[in-house]
Amino acid sequence: MADAPTVKGPASYFPSIEKTYGHPISHWMALLQQAGPQKHMALVNWLKTEHAMGHGHANALVAVFLADQ
């Protein structure tokens, strides 16, 4: 039986983010979309201040969000 591929990089934080904050990743991506065009650290700081998110989790979400833009 083959093992599932291991998720690496920022997306590896997603299960922990969903468990810790009680929302699916799609919720956070929609919020980032609504936040409008901003630089990486501005979005990280917004998640930290407005949504009480830890730095690592916020950074991972923003990295994936901006990579998909």
C-alpha positions in Angstrom: 0.0 0.0 0.0 1.4 3.4 -1.0 1.6 6.2 1.5 -0.1 9.5 0.7 2.4 12.1 -0.5 3.7 14.3 2.3 2.6 18.0 1.9 5.6 20.3 2.2 6.0 24.0 2.4 3.4 26.5 3.6 0.5 24.2 2.8 1.8 21.8 5.5 0.3 24.3 8.0 -3.2 24.0 6.7 -4.5 21.1 8.8 -3.3 22.9 11.9 -4.8 26.3 10.8 -8.2 24.6 10.2 -8.1 22.9 13.6 -6.8 25.9 15.5 -9.1 28.6 14.1 -12.2 26.5 13.2 -12.5 27.6 9.6 -11.5 25.9 6.3 -8.6 27.3 4.3 -11.2 28.6 1.7 -12.5 30.9 4.4 -9.1 32.5 4.9 -8.4 32.7 1.2 -11.7 34.5 0.7 -10.8 37.0 3.5 -7.4 37.6 2.0 -9.1 38.3 -1.4 -11.4 40.8 0.2 -8.5 42.5 2.0 -7.5 43.9 -1.4 -4.0 44.1 -2.9 -1.4 44.5 -0.2 2.1 43.4 0.3 3.0 40.1 2.0 3.8 41.5 5.5 0.8 43.8 5.5 -1.5 40.8 4.9 0.3 38.8 7.6 0.0 41.6 10.1 -3.7 42.0 9.2 -4.4 38.4 10.0 -2.4 38.6 13.2 -4.2 41.7 14.5 -7.7 41.3 13.1 -8.0 37.5 13.5 -5.6 36.8 16.3 -3.6 34.4 14.1 -0.1 33.3 15.0 2.7 34.5 12.7 3.6 31.2 11.2 0.0 30.4 10.3 -0.6 33.9 8.9 2.6 33.7 6.9 1.8 30.3 5.4 -1.7 31.5 4.3 -0.4 34.6 2.7 2.4 32.8 0.9 0.0 30.4 -0.7 -2.5 33.1 -1.4 0.0 35.4 -3.2 1.5 32.5 -5.1 -1.9 31.8 -6.6 -2.5 35.4 -7.7 
